[in-house]
Each structure stands twice: as structure tokens, then as C-alpha cells.
Amino acid sequence: MSHLIFGLPGLYVVVRTLWPLPWPLVLKAAVAVLLLAASQFHLWNRLSSGSVFAPEFPHAMVLLFNWAFGTVLLLAVIQLALDVAALVLRLLLGDGRAVSTGWRYAAATAAMLLSWLAVHQAARVPTLKDVEIPLRNLPAAFDGYTVLQLTDLHISPLFPASWAQEVVARSNGLDVDLVVITGDLIDGSVSARHRDVEPLGRLHARDGVWVVSGNHEYFFGYEAWMRRYAELGMKAL
């Protein structure tokens, strides 16, 4: 059912953005197939791994799929806004002009650029957010105590071993007292992600690395993943 829902924006883009363009029929048909295929990103994920959360494709292909899927969704929203604006103008002003070809090209360009920016931001190694928390009556021994929280890493073909290695390198460079990892470390089975999570075994802090599970650990085998985390030197809560 979810695949059909995500297919609706693709159909809307094909009908309202693509088909009115003055392109040859063959070209429009080919682009329509690509748009509809991109709108079914979650279906391809499920077919590749059995789960919509684990796209077992090469990293570059996952990035491309995310960009194309985001473009379709954003373009559907922009096109809907244009259509609503055109309808309002027609009702209020009697303006019968339809959305022009130029506006359709502008909408497609904006959707592609915004989707690229979103994927770029999502796939980069996260920056540090430094938060100082004042606590009344804190024992002097804990004054200046530093805790690094890593959460929702979702290590997968989108965030592979090289990404995890960079996260670990930056984390270790902070020289914190404690590392806490608060769930959803992975997307995929232990066998599929065995190499990708290997860098996490090099995380270190004076008081250790502690981990709790998230819902995604349960999607992909809770007990197997908690054993794997223990093998990597993480202490489970």
C-alpha cells in the first residue's frame, strides 16, 4: 500500500509537469518511466533486501535513488502549488491562463537542486553540536565531564564503512569521558552490515562506549545485533 501512495506524486508529476511539455512523445514516455521508477524507491529497497530501510545497492546508486525520489516528491509539491495558484487566479480574476512551460522548467530545476542539497546534507559526516549543561549540586569530580552522544547512525550502503570510519575518527579526536550511542545504529542484517560497522570497534572514551537499541535493531535481529555490538566493545544498557 505504501508503494502505491508514494507512486501518486510520480503520477501527478508525469501528468501535470512532464506531459504538457513540448517534447517528442518518445522522450516524454522515457522520462515518465524514470520518474515512476524513482517514485518506487521504497519498493526497490524491499526487493533488494526485504526491508524498505535497507537498500542493498552500491553507495552511488543509493545517493542517485534518494536524489531522484526527493526530486519527484518536491516537484509534486511545487507543481501542486502552481496548479492551486492558477486555479485561484481563474476563480478570483477570471484569468484563464494555464501554468506556462517556463514555470514547469523552473519548478523541475528547483526540485532537482533542493533534492541534491538535501541528499548532500544528509550524507555528509555530521558536525559537532556542543551543548553545555549546568547541573545544580553537581559533584566537583564531574565538573567539565564530557559526554559524546551518537544517535541514529543508520549505517547502511548510504552510510558505509568509510563514513563510519570518519565519524569514529572525529569522535575519538574529541577525547571525551563517555560515549553513548542511542539507538538505530544500523539498517540491515548483521551479515550485510558486518564490515560497515567494523569502525565502531575503534571508538574509545575514558569511561567506555555504551549503547542502547532502537527500533531498527529489532527490524534486523535484535539479539544478533546486541551480540555484534558487544564484540565491538560496546556495553549495552
N, C-alpha and C positions, 0 to 999 in steps of 0.2 A: 504493500500500500504506500509506504514512504517513497518508493521509487516513482510511483505514478504522480505523487504530489510534487516531487522535485522535477518531474518531466513537464509540468504545466508551465513554469516560466520559460522553458525552452520552446514549447509550442507557441506561447504568446510572442516571444521574440521572433520566431520564424514568420508568424502571420502578420504582425504589426510593424516589425522593423525591417526584416530581410525581404519579404516578398514584394512590397511596393517599390523596392529599389529598381532602377533601370538597368538591370544586369541581364545577361543571357540566361535563359531558363536552366541550362545545364549547370552553370556556375551557381545559381541560386539553390538548385537541388543539392549540389555537393556541399555547399556551406550549411544548408539545412540539416543534412545528415550529421555533420560535425557538431553543430550546435546541440542537436538532440542527444548525440552520444556524450557530449560534455555534461549535459544536464543529468545524466545517469551515472555520475561518478561513484555514488554510493553502491550502485548495483555492481559496477566493475570491481569495487573493493570486495564486496561479498563473494563474487565469483572467484576472485584471486585467493582469498584466504578463509572464507566462511564468515567473515565479520566486516561490517561497514567501517569499523575503526582501524583496520589493518590492511592498507593497500600494499600487497606484495608485488610491487613494481620497482624498477630502478629509480633512484633518487630523482634524476632529471625528469622522468616521466611523471612522478608524483607531483613535482612542482608544476609541470605543464598542466596536469589534470586539475590541480587546485586553481591555477590561474584561469583556465577555461571555464571551470564550474563557477568561480566567482564572477567572471565576466558575464555569464548568462544571467545569473541572479541579479547583478547590479543593473544590467541593461534592461531586464524586465521591469525593474522598479522605475528606472528613468523613463522608459517608454510609456509606462502607465501614467506617470506624472504628466508627460507631454499630451497623452490622449485625454486625460482629465482636464488639462488646461484648455485644449482645443474645444472640448465639449462645453466648458463653462463659457468660453468666448462666444460659441454659437448660440447658447441659450440666452446670454445676457445682452449681447451686442448684435446678434444676427450675423455674426462673422462665420461664413461657411468654409473658410479655408481649412484644409487638412494640414497635418504635420508635414512639413516640407522634407525633401530629400536631404537638404543641408542639416536640418535638425537631427535626422536619423544618423547621419555620419558623425555628427558631434556627439550624440548620445553613445554610439558604439565606441568612439575614441575615448571618451571619458570613462566608460565602464572598463575598458581594457587597461587604461592607465591606473585607475583606482584599484583594480584587482591585482595588478602587478605590484603596486605599493603595499597592499595588504599581505600578499604572499611573502614579499621580501622582508617585511617587518616580522611576520610570524616565524619565518625560518631562520632568522639570524640568532646568534648566541645572545641570550638576554643580558641586558645591562644590570648593574647592581643598583638596588634601591636601598639606601642606608637609612634606617629608622632608629632613632634613639628613644628608648622607653624609660621614663623616670618611674621608679617604684618607691613608695614611702616605706621607711624602715627596712630597706634592703641591707643585708649584712655587708660589711665593708669588703669582705672577701670577694663579693660578686660585683663590686663597683667596676664598671668597664668590661664586664663579661660579654663576650660576643657570640652570637648565635647566627649561623647561616641557614636559612630556610630555602630548600629547593622543592618546588611543588609542580605537579602536572607536567613532567618532562615529556611524557608520551613518546619515549624512544621507539623509533619505527623507521621504515625507509625514508620518511620525511625528515626525521631527526636521527641520523645513523651514528655509527661508531665515531666518525670524525667529529661530528657535532658534540657528542657526549664527551669526547676527549678534550675539546676546547672548554666545555663547561667545567670539567674537573680541573683543568689547568688554572682557570680563573678562580675557581673556588679555593684551591689549595694556596694560591697566591695571596689570599686574604688573611691566612694564618689565624683562623677563628678558634674559639674554645670548643664549640659544639656545632655539628652539622645535623639538621633534622630534614628528612625527606618525607613530605606529607602527601603521599598517595599518587596514583596514576603515573607511575614511572614509565610504563611501557604500553605499547599496543602490539599485541602478537603473542604467540606461544613462546615458551622457553626455548624450544628448538629453533624457532625462527629468529629470535632476538638474542641468542646466546652470545654472539660476537659483538653485537651493538651495545650490550650493557657491560661488557668487559671493562671499559674505562672506569666505571663506578667503583671498582675494587681498589682504585688508587686514591679515592677520596680519603682525606685524613683530617683529624682535629684532635686537640689535646684530650677532650673528653669523649671522643668517639663519634661515630656516624650512626644515627638512629633513624628507623624507617617505620612508617605505618602504611597499610594498604589503602588503596582507593577502590572505587567500583570497577575500574578496568582490570585490576589484578583478578577480580572474581570472574570477569568475562573470559579470561585466558588461562585459568587454572591457578586458583589462589595458593593451594598448598605447594605446588611446584615452584611458583614464583617466590614464595617466602623462603623455601629451601635455597633457591638460587641467590637471593639477597644475602642469606646467611653465609653462603660460600664466598660472597664478595666482601665479607667483613662487616656487614651492616647488622646492627642489633635491632630486633623487631620489638615493637610495643603492641 
